[in-house]
Amino acid sequence: MTTTVGIRDLARSANILQEYDYVHIEDKKTHEYKGIFVSPKYAKEFENFLLEKSNKQKNEKLQRLKSFAGKNQIDDKYDNLSTNEIKNRIALEKFGD
């Protein structure tokens, strides 16, 4: 079951949340939709849903970034060298001794 209540109604009686599965909150004066309150019996399930959705969005962004990562390949002659050693070797190749 569901209903729509005003912000004042909710402030006056929080027991409304116990009677319904979820409650739409609306500013009665401007008829502006403010949000939704979920019954405690569905709160954990809804929280898990939002967490899964958030993780899915993060993984999609990560996959897009990973598609660009590793595009540049390091030449085999620089294998097993630290970044400083690679910089030094490149400088020697460009400018000599």
NURO-362834 format. One record per residue (C-alpha): residue in three letters; z, x, y. Coordinates in steps of 0.001 Angstrom, whole numbers, padded with zeros to 6 digits, always signed. Layout:
% residues N
ALAZXY
...
% end
This chain:
% residues 97
MET+000000+000000+000000
THR-000631+001057+003564
THR-000106-000145+007080
THR-000610+000933+010677
VAL+002419+001368+012911
GLY+003088+002610+016397
ILE+004921+005787+017256
ARG+007857+003808+018676
ASP+008110+001691+015516
LEU+008282+004829+013414
ALA+010925+006381+015673
ARG+013037+003236+015506
SER+012861+002855+011744
ALA+011884+005741+009485
ASN+012467+003440+006501
ILE+008883+002247+006982
LEU+007832+005411+005166
GLN+009754+004345+002067
GLU+008005+000985+001833
TYR+004402+002221+001838
ASP+002367+004902+000048
TYR+001103+006158+003398
VAL+001329+004964+006984
HIS-001312+005324+009690
ILE+000176+006198+013075
GLU-001480+004795+016175
ASP-000609+004811+019864
LYS-000436+001054+020442
LYS-001060+001370+024184
THR-004272+003452+024008
HIS-005207+002588+020399
GLU-005575+006311+019763
TYR-005219+007375+016124
LYS-002451+009973+015855
GLY-002358+010747+012153
ILE-000904+009759+008847
PHE+002462+010018+007127
VAL+002543+010259+003355
SER+005275+008788+001188
PRO+007663+011329-000359
LYS+006418+010414-003833
TYR+002917+011688-002903
ALA+003968+014529-000599
LYS+003872+017348-003187
GLU+000531+016197-004606
PHE-000976+016024-001115
GLU+000465+019420-000215
ASN-001158+020940-003331
PHE-004472+019318-002395
LEU-004351+020842+001101
LEU-003386+024242-000297
GLU-006313+024201-002740
LYS-008684+023162+000043
SER-007421+025962+002297
ASN-007746+028546-000482
LYS-011272+027358-001251
GLN-012301+027782+002397
LYS-010772+031274+002498
ASN-012584+032265-000708
GLU-015907+030987+000670
LYS-015460+033101+003813
LEU-014488+036087+001689
GLN-017595+035680-000481
ARG-019800+035582+002625
LEU-018194+038818+003844
LYS-018496+040439+000434
SER-022227+039774+000433
PHE-022520+042289+003293
ALA-019962+044780+001982
GLY-021317+047690+000004
LYS-024903+047389+001268
ASN-024943+051061+002254
GLN-024879+053380-000710
ILE-023377+056854-000502
ASP-025567+059656-001754
ASP-024509+061160-005091
LYS-023878+064557-003494
TYR-020907+063026-001638
ASP-019212+061586-004745
ASN-015505+062342-005132
LEU-015178+063663-001576
SER-012735+062439+001023
THR-014012+061063+004320
ASN-013130+064293+006128
GLU-014967+066361+003528
ILE-018031+064112+003850
LYS-017968+064464+007651
ASN-017695+068249+007371
ARG-020555+068474+004873
ILE-022802+066282+007065
ALA-021982+068387+010129
LEU-022848+071561+008220
GLU-026147+070048+007029
LYS-027109+068971+010549
PHE-025960+071991+012533
GLY-025581+074741+009941
ASP-022975+077474+010071
% end
